[in-house]
Amino acid sequence: MRKQSLAFLEELLSVPSPSGFEQRAQAVVREYLKDASDEVTTDVHGNVIACLNPGAETRVMLAGHVDEVGLMVTHITDKGFIYFAAVGGVDAALVPGLRVHIHTKKGDVLGVIGKKPIHHMDAEDRKRVPKMRDLWIDIGAKDGKDAARHVRIGDSVTFTYGFERLLNNAVVARGFDNRIGVFIVAEVLRTLADKKLSVSLYTVSTVQEELGLRGARTSAFGIDPHAGIAVDVGFATDFPEADQKTYGEIHVGKGPMVARGANVNPVLGRLIENTGDKKKIPYQVSAEPRATGTDANAIQVSRAGAAAALISIPNRYMHTPVEVVSLTDTENAVKLIAATVQAIKTGMDFTP
């Protein structure tokens, strides 16, 4: 992976981006794409849309959502402790003892998530999974007035874990769901920036996917693509106790996941697989028997409908501060999508 690309990925992962508060991450995306694109715009919803070859008859949209799960401040006690609610799907069992940043108008405030210590728990307490309302954030405030000088109701909160390398080209960070998708669609655009395309290519860093695919809905309506590929993370099942009967056999490092199912246009789906086979790009097939909870869902049903597909990066420990993905899978996803876009011709018929 190019040093410039890796630097972009690390910077993208370093900034917070909980749903509804994506501005800082989107600024990083705009800066990275401004010189590689024919045009870069930001819509009223906050989606960053970069385009190559605008005006071509056939429009192709690539989407990766920039938002991550997080927390939001809901209450400050008289003693200065801060209560919160989840933004997106956060596992309450993983939250106690973590360090967090509260993102305020004056800057980031460090805090820790506290709970009753194990020494003070009875046998039943130790068995019980904590609920969000049983936990709080401690910023070291003297009292409620002191806390309120730094933190306001509605401030967003993210976990502090950053990007680090593991063995065999694996990497760990919070927010790979789905900063890795944003990275991939940006890299596809940069890969194709000096190529002759038959189509208009729109790459979108979408917002608020974790709250109901909201950014993809509005950006797809505006772009009105003929075909769209969502790039997200998918469930790896190569760890102990994974349910492969339900979720299939998916390994980190063996290639991006290409979805088959109701959310995938058969013509576009076959084109992706045939391109991977022809170019000898490894991929894994994932079964999606219903509408997916990804931007592919929103793209498929936008306006009168679009040919949609979903490519995912196998991810261990999704929605935790220690998500694990492979840079090898990431690079192969970029190659597969770039080759697929080049294979789409003007006026291509995606009718099943």
MISE-415967 format. One record per residue (C-alpha): residue in one letter; chain; x, y, z. Coordinates in Angstrom, 3 decimals. Layout:
N
type->A mol->A px->X py->Y pz->Z
...
END
This chain:
352
type->M mol->A px->0.000 py->0.000 pz->0.000
type->R mol->A px->1.322 py->3.461 pz->-0.942
type->K mol->A px->2.628 py->5.597 pz->1.922
type->Q mol->A px->0.237 py->8.383 pz->0.927
type->S mol->A px->-2.712 py->5.977 pz->1.040
type->L mol->A px->-1.723 py->4.549 pz->4.404
type->A mol->A px->-1.260 py->8.050 pz->5.812
type->F mol->A px->-4.782 py->8.953 pz->4.635
type->L mol->A px->-6.226 py->5.833 pz->6.274
type->E mol->A px->-4.493 py->6.540 pz->9.574
type->E mol->A px->-5.608 py->10.175 pz->9.545
type->L mol->A px->-9.173 py->9.171 pz->8.696
type->L mol->A px->-9.245 py->6.720 pz->11.608
type->S mol->A px->-7.771 py->9.264 pz->14.010
type->V mol->A px->-10.687 py->11.699 pz->13.822
type->P mol->A px->-14.060 py->11.031 pz->15.468
type->S mol->A px->-17.113 py->10.507 pz->13.310
type->P mol->A px->-20.171 py->9.326 pz->15.257
type->S mol->A px->-23.446 py->9.531 pz->13.338
type->G mol->A px->-24.570 py->13.134 pz->13.112
type->F mol->A px->-21.077 py->14.508 pz->13.845
type->E mol->A px->-19.129 py->13.491 pz->10.755
type->Q mol->A px->-17.740 py->16.912 pz->9.793
type->R mol->A px->-14.130 py->16.374 pz->10.935
type->A mol->A px->-13.760 py->13.088 pz->9.075
type->Q mol->A px->-15.427 py->14.528 pz->5.989
type->A mol->A px->-12.911 py->17.384 pz->5.923
type->V mol->A px->-10.137 py->14.791 pz->5.698
type->V mol->A px->-11.927 py->13.075 pz->2.795
type->R mol->A px->-12.447 py->16.334 pz->0.877
type->E mol->A px->-8.802 py->17.299 pz->1.227
type->Y mol->A px->-7.614 py->13.887 pz->0.008
type->L mol->A px->-9.846 py->13.844 pz->-3.073
type->K mol->A px->-9.824 py->17.471 pz->-4.209
type->D mol->A px->-6.837 py->17.139 pz->-6.546
type->A mol->A px->-7.810 py->13.742 pz->-7.949
type->S mol->A px->-11.417 py->14.586 pz->-8.841
type->D mol->A px->-13.051 py->16.640 pz->-11.561
type->E mol->A px->-15.313 py->18.038 pz->-8.854
type->V mol->A px->-15.899 py->17.574 pz->-5.134
type->T mol->A px->-19.064 py->18.786 pz->-3.407
type->T mol->A px->-20.707 py->18.488 pz->-0.021
type->D mol->A px->-24.490 py->18.343 pz->0.133
type->V mol->A px->-26.762 py->19.747 pz->2.830
type->H mol->A px->-26.833 py->16.390 pz->4.602
type->G mol->A px->-23.024 py->16.313 pz->4.862
type->N mol->A px->-22.252 py->13.679 pz->2.218
type->V mol->A px->-18.955 py->14.316 pz->0.388
type->I mol->A px->-19.364 py->13.533 pz->-3.316
type->A mol->A px->-16.355 py->13.334 pz->-5.656
type->C mol->A px->-16.801 py->12.832 pz->-9.384
type->L mol->A px->-14.764 py->11.747 pz->-12.391
type->N mol->A px->-15.953 py->12.314 pz->-15.962
type->P mol->A px->-19.147 py->14.226 pz->-15.089
type->G mol->A px->-21.753 py->14.427 pz->-17.811
type->A mol->A px->-21.357 py->10.903 pz->-19.166
type->E mol->A px->-24.607 py->9.172 pz->-20.033
type->T mol->A px->-24.221 py->6.331 pz->-17.511
type->R mol->A px->-23.683 py->7.155 pz->-13.833
type->V mol->A px->-22.007 py->4.789 pz->-11.359
type->M mol->A px->-22.035 py->5.465 pz->-7.618
type->L mol->A px->-19.644 py->4.026 pz->-5.023
type->A mol->A px->-20.589 py->4.561 pz->-1.385
type->G mol->A px->-18.790 py->4.036 pz->1.906
type->H mol->A px->-20.259 py->5.463 pz->5.100
type->V mol->A px->-17.978 py->7.602 pz->7.215
type->D mol->A px->-19.916 py->7.458 pz->10.481
type->E mol->A px->-19.061 py->5.167 pz->13.385
type->V mol->A px->-20.986 py->4.057 pz->16.445
type->G mol->A px->-20.504 py->6.123 pz->19.578
type->L mol->A px->-22.248 py->7.743 pz->22.507
type->M mol->A px->-24.033 py->11.010 pz->23.314
type->V mol->A px->-24.154 py->12.977 pz->26.559
type->T mol->A px->-27.675 py->12.951 pz->28.016
type->H mol->A px->-27.293 py->14.072 pz->31.663
type->I mol->A px->-24.778 py->15.650 pz->34.050
type->T mol->A px->-25.254 py->14.951 pz->37.755
type->D mol->A px->-24.758 py->17.459 pz->40.579
type->K mol->A px->-21.538 py->15.627 pz->41.429
type->G mol->A px->-20.187 py->15.983 pz->37.879
type->F mol->A px->-20.694 py->12.494 pz->36.508
type->I mol->A px->-21.930 py->12.227 pz->32.934
type->Y mol->A px->-24.578 py->9.830 pz->31.673
type->F mol->A px->-24.934 py->8.890 pz->28.027
type->A mol->A px->-26.899 py->7.001 pz->25.385
type->A mol->A px->-25.668 py->4.860 pz->22.509
type->V mol->A px->-25.487 py->6.271 pz->18.977
type->G mol->A px->-25.822 py->3.189 pz->16.798
type->G mol->A px->-25.386 py->-0.394 pz->17.947
type->V mol->A px->-23.012 py->-0.286 pz->20.936
type->D mol->A px->-22.548 py->-3.410 pz->23.092
type->A mol->A px->-22.975 py->-2.260 pz->26.700
type->A mol->A px->-20.946 py->-5.244 pz->27.951
type->L mol->A px->-17.811 py->-3.838 pz->26.260
type->V mol->A px->-18.114 py->-0.260 pz->27.488
type->P mol->A px->-17.082 py->-0.331 pz->31.203
type->G mol->A px->-13.481 py->0.676 pz->31.808
type->L mol->A px->-12.892 py->2.280 pz->28.413
type->R mol->A px->-11.346 py->5.684 pz->27.838
type->V mol->A px->-13.417 py->8.062 pz->25.729
type->H mol->A px->-13.211 py->11.488 pz->24.177
type->I mol->A px->-16.148 py->13.854 pz->24.581
type->H mol->A px->-16.175 py->16.159 pz->21.581
type->T mol->A px->-17.116 py->19.659 pz->22.718
type->K mol->A px->-17.153 py->23.109 pz->21.130
type->K mol->A px->-13.933 py->23.874 pz->23.044
type->G mol->A px->-12.154 py->20.673 pz->22.021
type->D mol->A px->-11.936 py->17.050 pz->23.090
type->V mol->A px->-12.325 py->16.192 pz->26.782
type->L mol->A px->-10.862 py->12.908 pz->28.034
type->G mol->A px->-13.014 py->10.717 pz->30.245
type->V mol->A px->-13.319 py->7.174 pz->31.504
type->I mol->A px->-16.427 py->5.022 pz->31.694
type->G mol->A px->-16.975 py->3.945 pz->35.268
type->K mol->A px->-19.072 py->1.366 pz->37.093
type->K mol->A px->-19.219 py->-0.232 pz->40.493
type->P mol->A px->-15.910 py->-2.082 pz->41.181
type->I mol->A px->-16.002 py->-5.864 pz->41.312
type->H mol->A px->-15.114 py->-5.769 pz->45.038
type->H mol->A px->-18.468 py->-4.101 pz->45.771
type->M mol->A px->-20.559 py->-6.543 pz->43.745
type->D mol->A px->-22.460 py->-9.478 pz->45.124
type->A mol->A px->-22.678 py->-12.787 pz->43.233
type->E mol->A px->-25.758 py->-11.728 pz->41.274
type->D mol->A px->-24.223 py->-8.381 pz->40.288
type->R mol->A px->-21.227 py->-10.170 pz->38.811
type->K mol->A px->-23.451 py->-12.286 pz->36.565
type->R mol->A px->-25.452 py->-9.349 pz->35.269
type->V mol->A px->-24.547 py->-7.592 pz->32.011
type->P mol->A px->-24.529 py->-3.835 pz->32.725
type->K mol->A px->-27.018 py->-1.567 pz->31.017
type->M mol->A px->-26.076 py->1.813 pz->29.581
type->R mol->A px->-28.033 py->3.578 pz->32.309
type->D mol->A px->-25.858 py->1.857 pz->34.949
type->L mol->A px->-22.671 py->3.406 pz->33.530
type->W mol->A px->-21.258 py->6.929 pz->33.539
type->I mol->A px->-18.342 py->8.997 pz->32.294
type->D mol->A px->-15.887 py->10.484 pz->34.781
type->I mol->A px->-13.886 py->13.488 pz->33.516
type->G mol->A px->-12.452 py->14.343 pz->36.933
type->A mol->A px->-14.885 py->17.211 pz->37.505
type->K mol->A px->-15.251 py->18.703 pz->41.002
type->D mol->A px->-19.032 py->18.902 pz->40.678
type->G mol->A px->-21.818 py->19.401 pz->38.181
type->K mol->A px->-21.005 py->23.064 pz->37.563
type->D mol->A px->-17.388 py->22.199 pz->36.857
type->A mol->A px->-18.427 py->19.459 pz->34.432
type->A mol->A px->-20.914 py->21.762 pz->32.689
type->R mol->A px->-18.155 py->24.290 pz->32.012
type->H mol->A px->-16.550 py->21.703 pz->29.743
type->V mol->A px->-19.334 py->19.426 pz->28.503
type->R mol->A px->-22.844 py->20.077 pz->27.191
type->I mol->A px->-25.893 py->17.887 pz->26.765
type->G mol->A px->-25.826 py->16.463 pz->23.229
type->D mol->A px->-22.024 py->16.365 pz->22.907
type->S mol->A px->-20.810 py->13.296 pz->21.003
type->V mol->A px->-18.482 py->10.688 pz->22.489
type->T mol->A px->-16.111 py->8.206 pz->20.863
type->F mol->A px->-13.717 py->5.579 pz->22.140
type->T mol->A px->-10.040 py->6.559 pz->22.132
type->Y mol->A px->-8.549 py->3.478 pz->20.485
type->G mol->A px->-6.397 py->4.195 pz->17.402
type->F mol->A px->-4.817 py->2.413 pz->14.449
type->E mol->A px->-2.182 py->-0.284 pz->15.046
type->R mol->A px->-0.690 py->-3.129 pz->13.023
type->L mol->A px->-1.047 py->-6.813 pz->13.855
type->L mol->A px->0.616 py->-9.806 pz->12.207
type->N mol->A px->0.180 py->-10.820 pz->8.552
type->N mol->A px->-0.967 py->-7.431 pz->7.256
type->A mol->A px->-3.895 py->-7.302 pz->9.688
type->V mol->A px->-4.698 py->-3.998 pz->11.393
type->V mol->A px->-6.831 py->-2.969 pz->14.370
type->A mol->A px->-8.725 py->0.230 pz->15.161
type->R mol->A px->-12.096 py->1.523 pz->16.209
type->G mol->A px->-14.233 py->2.740 pz->13.322
type->F mol->A px->-13.180 py->0.365 pz->10.553
type->D mol->A px->-16.961 py->0.124 pz->10.270
type->N mol->A px->-16.917 py->1.922 pz->7.975
type->R mol->A px->-13.934 py->4.183 pz->7.544
type->I mol->A px->-12.376 py->1.306 pz->5.569
type->G mol->A px->-15.224 py->1.578 pz->3.036
type->V mol->A px->-14.630 py->5.311 pz->2.653
type->F mol->A px->-10.939 py->4.608 pz->2.167
type->I mol->A px->-11.650 py->2.037 pz->-0.549
type->V mol->A px->-13.995 py->4.201 pz->-2.623
type->A mol->A px->-11.515 py->7.091 pz->-2.358
type->E mol->A px->-8.676 py->4.832 pz->-3.527
type->V mol->A px->-10.773 py->3.592 pz->-6.453
type->L mol->A px->-11.315 py->7.168 pz->-7.568
type->R mol->A px->-7.606 py->7.957 pz->-7.297
type->T mol->A px->-6.761 py->4.737 pz->-9.173
type->L mol->A px->-9.063 py->5.716 pz->-12.045
type->A mol->A px->-8.274 py->9.438 pz->-12.066
type->D mol->A px->-5.937 py->9.153 pz->-15.066
type->K mol->A px->-7.923 py->6.443 pz->-16.887
type->K mol->A px->-10.435 py->6.917 pz->-19.687
type->L mol->A px->-13.892 py->6.015 pz->-18.379
type->S mol->A px->-17.096 py->5.292 pz->-20.267
type->V mol->A px->-19.172 py->6.354 pz->-17.254
type->S mol->A px->-19.462 py->9.155 pz->-14.748
type->L mol->A px->-18.024 py->7.874 pz->-11.497
type->Y mol->A px->-19.367 py->9.293 pz->-8.245
type->T mol->A px->-17.662 py->8.247 pz->-5.008
type->V mol->A px->-19.596 py->9.195 pz->-1.899
type->S mol->A px->-18.518 py->9.344 pz->1.720
type->T mol->A px->-22.000 py->8.981 pz->3.181
type->V mol->A px->-23.264 py->10.064 pz->6.596
type->Q mol->A px->-25.595 py->8.552 pz->9.188
type->E mol->A px->-25.626 py->4.984 pz->7.878
type->E mol->A px->-25.730 py->3.678 pz->11.448
type->L mol->A px->-29.000 py->5.562 pz->12.004
type->G mol->A px->-30.866 py->4.198 pz->8.990
type->L mol->A px->-28.838 py->4.646 pz->5.763
type->R mol->A px->-29.780 py->8.321 pz->5.748
type->G mol->A px->-26.839 py->9.760 pz->3.813
type->A mol->A px->-27.043 py->7.119 pz->1.108
type->R mol->A px->-30.733 py->7.847 pz->0.632
type->T mol->A px->-30.199 py->11.538 pz->-0.048
type->S mol->A px->-26.995 py->11.225 pz->-2.095
type->A mol->A px->-28.409 py->8.443 pz->-4.280
type->F mol->A px->-31.499 py->10.548 pz->-4.923
type->G mol->A px->-29.289 py->13.443 pz->-6.006
type->I mol->A px->-26.916 py->11.417 pz->-8.184
type->D mol->A px->-29.638 py->9.154 pz->-9.628
type->P mol->A px->-27.133 py->6.390 pz->-10.506
type->H mol->A px->-27.758 py->3.645 pz->-13.011
type->A mol->A px->-25.572 py->1.349 pz->-10.898
type->G mol->A px->-24.185 py->1.615 pz->-7.398
type->I mol->A px->-21.780 py->-0.405 pz->-5.277
type->A mol->A px->-21.815 py->-0.009 pz->-1.510
type->V mol->A px->-18.539 py->-0.804 pz->0.241
type->D mol->A px->-18.852 py->-1.775 pz->3.882
type->V mol->A px->-17.558 py->-4.321 pz->6.370
type->G mol->A px->-18.970 py->-7.816 pz->6.770
type->F mol->A px->-18.847 py->-10.441 pz->9.472
type->A mol->A px->-15.711 py->-12.554 pz->9.466
type->T mol->A px->-16.406 py->-15.988 pz->10.930
type->D mol->A px->-12.871 py->-17.294 pz->11.401
type->F mol->A px->-12.746 py->-16.783 pz->15.171
type->P mol->A px->-13.683 py->-19.164 pz->18.024
type->E mol->A px->-17.415 py->-19.875 pz->18.430
type->A mol->A px->-18.388 py->-18.110 pz->15.182
type->D mol->A px->-21.655 py->-19.395 pz->13.706
type->Q mol->A px->-20.651 py->-20.413 pz->10.185
type->K mol->A px->-23.949 py->-22.237 pz->9.600
type->T mol->A px->-25.752 py->-18.912 pz->9.825
type->Y mol->A px->-23.165 py->-16.413 pz->8.564
type->G mol->A px->-21.074 py->-18.535 pz->6.205
type->E mol->A px->-17.343 py->-19.229 pz->6.202
type->I mol->A px->-15.572 py->-15.893 pz->5.802
type->H mol->A px->-11.880 py->-15.386 pz->6.584
type->V mol->A px->-9.877 py->-12.243 pz->7.202
type->G mol->A px->-7.150 py->-12.095 pz->4.545
type->K mol->A px->-8.788 py->-14.302 pz->1.906
type->G mol->A px->-10.350 py->-11.524 pz->-0.133
type->P mol->A px->-13.223 py->-9.044 pz->-0.020
type->M mol->A px->-16.763 py->-10.354 pz->0.285
type->V mol->A px->-19.012 py->-10.167 pz->-2.790
type->A mol->A px->-22.677 py->-10.386 pz->-1.814
type->R mol->A px->-25.301 py->-12.492 pz->-3.551
type->G mol->A px->-28.988 py->-12.046 pz->-2.764
type->A mol->A px->-32.081 py->-9.884 pz->-3.082
type->N mol->A px->-30.172 py->-6.643 pz->-2.525
type->V mol->A px->-27.819 py->-7.334 pz->-5.440
type->N mol->A px->-28.663 py->-6.783 pz->-9.101
type->P mol->A px->-27.879 py->-10.073 pz->-10.893
type->V mol->A px->-26.231 py->-8.398 pz->-13.909
type->L mol->A px->-23.975 py->-6.201 pz->-11.791
type->G mol->A px->-23.272 py->-9.048 pz->-9.386
type->R mol->A px->-22.154 py->-11.335 pz->-12.222
type->L mol->A px->-20.008 py->-8.566 pz->-13.672
type->I mol->A px->-18.165 py->-8.165 pz->-10.358
type->E mol->A px->-17.541 py->-11.903 pz->-9.996
type->N mol->A px->-16.534 py->-12.337 pz->-13.640
type->T mol->A px->-14.139 py->-9.403 pz->-13.329
type->G mol->A px->-12.568 py->-10.922 pz->-10.215
type->D mol->A px->-12.172 py->-14.281 pz->-11.972
type->K mol->A px->-10.714 py->-12.727 pz->-15.127
type->K mol->A px->-8.265 py->-10.501 pz->-13.235
type->K mol->A px->-7.431 py->-13.251 pz->-10.721
type->I mol->A px->-8.460 py->-11.035 pz->-7.802
type->P mol->A px->-9.413 py->-13.183 pz->-4.788
type->Y mol->A px->-12.885 py->-12.712 pz->-3.321
type->Q mol->A px->-15.289 py->-14.574 pz->-1.041
type->V mol->A px->-19.018 py->-14.934 pz->-1.664
type->S mol->A px->-21.435 py->-13.953 pz->1.102
type->A mol->A px->-25.097 py->-14.973 pz->1.096
type->E mol->A px->-27.535 py->-12.109 pz->1.774
type->P mol->A px->-31.034 py->-13.590 pz->1.631
type->R mol->A px->-32.813 py->-10.326 pz->2.468
type->A mol->A px->-32.315 py->-6.572 pz->2.234
type->T mol->A px->-28.953 py->-5.734 pz->3.789
type->G mol->A px->-28.457 py->-3.137 pz->6.499
type->T mol->A px->-26.017 py->-1.279 pz->4.242
type->D mol->A px->-26.014 py->1.637 pz->1.828
type->A mol->A px->-26.697 py->-0.902 pz->-0.950
type->N mol->A px->-30.253 py->-1.082 pz->0.363
type->A mol->A px->-30.786 py->2.664 pz->-0.028
type->I mol->A px->-29.128 py->2.774 pz->-3.465
type->Q mol->A px->-31.253 py->-0.097 pz->-4.793
type->V mol->A px->-34.588 py->1.563 pz->-3.985
type->S mol->A px->-33.703 py->5.186 pz->-4.736
type->R mol->A px->-36.081 py->6.934 pz->-7.147
type->A mol->A px->-37.148 py->4.354 pz->-9.755
type->G mol->A px->-34.408 py->1.965 pz->-8.594
type->A mol->A px->-30.766 py->1.320 pz->-9.418
type->A mol->A px->-28.644 py->-1.758 pz->-10.050
type->A mol->A px->-27.030 py->-2.275 pz->-6.641
type->A mol->A px->-24.212 py->-4.437 pz->-5.329
type->L mol->A px->-22.366 py->-4.861 pz->-2.055
type->I mol->A px->-18.671 py->-5.518 pz->-1.487
type->S mol->A px->-17.517 py->-5.897 pz->2.109
type->I mol->A px->-14.257 py->-6.247 pz->3.995
type->P mol->A px->-14.213 py->-9.183 pz->6.451
type->N mol->A px->-14.200 py->-7.685 pz->9.946
type->R mol->A px->-13.673 py->-9.371 pz->13.300
type->Y mol->A px->-15.272 py->-7.824 pz->16.412
type->M mol->A px->-17.572 py->-5.388 pz->14.627
type->H mol->A px->-18.866 py->-2.401 pz->16.633
type->T mol->A px->-16.117 py->-2.730 pz->19.217
type->P mol->A px->-13.059 py->-0.502 pz->19.754
type->V mol->A px->-10.835 py->-3.297 pz->18.396
type->E mol->A px->-12.160 py->-4.124 pz->14.931
type->V mol->A px->-9.707 py->-6.214 pz->12.906
type->V mol->A px->-9.423 py->-6.155 pz->9.095
type->S mol->A px->-6.777 py->-7.031 pz->6.520
type->L mol->A px->-4.953 py->-4.498 pz->4.377
type->T mol->A px->-4.566 py->-7.261 pz->1.772
type->D mol->A px->-8.356 py->-7.592 pz->1.531
type->T mol->A px->-8.572 py->-3.818 pz->1.302
type->E mol->A px->-6.123 py->-3.603 pz->-1.607
type->N mol->A px->-7.922 py->-6.407 pz->-3.445
type->A mol->A px->-11.250 py->-4.622 pz->-2.975
type->V mol->A px->-9.801 py->-1.502 pz->-4.601
type->K mol->A px->-8.533 py->-3.565 pz->-7.549
type->L mol->A px->-11.835 py->-5.426 pz->-7.957
type->I mol->A px->-14.029 py->-2.329 pz->-7.862
type->A mol->A px->-11.759 py->-0.294 pz->-10.134
type->A mol->A px->-11.722 py->-3.087 pz->-12.715
type->T mol->A px->-15.500 py->-3.450 pz->-12.485
type->V mol->A px->-16.083 py->0.267 pz->-13.054
type->Q mol->A px->-13.846 py->0.105 pz->-16.139
type->A mol->A px->-15.908 py->-2.833 pz->-17.414
type->I mol->A px->-19.193 py->-0.885 pz->-17.269
type->K mol->A px->-19.974 py->0.580 pz->-20.673
type->T mol->A px->-22.234 py->3.431 pz->-21.737
type->G mol->A px->-25.866 py->2.409 pz->-21.798
type->M mol->A px->-25.229 py->-0.985 pz->-20.220
type->D mol->A px->-28.540 py->-2.764 pz->-19.550
type->F mol->A px->-28.817 py->-3.957 pz->-15.941
type->T mol->A px->-32.319 py->-5.390 pz->-16.363
type->P mol->A px->-32.309 py->-8.884 pz->-14.758
END
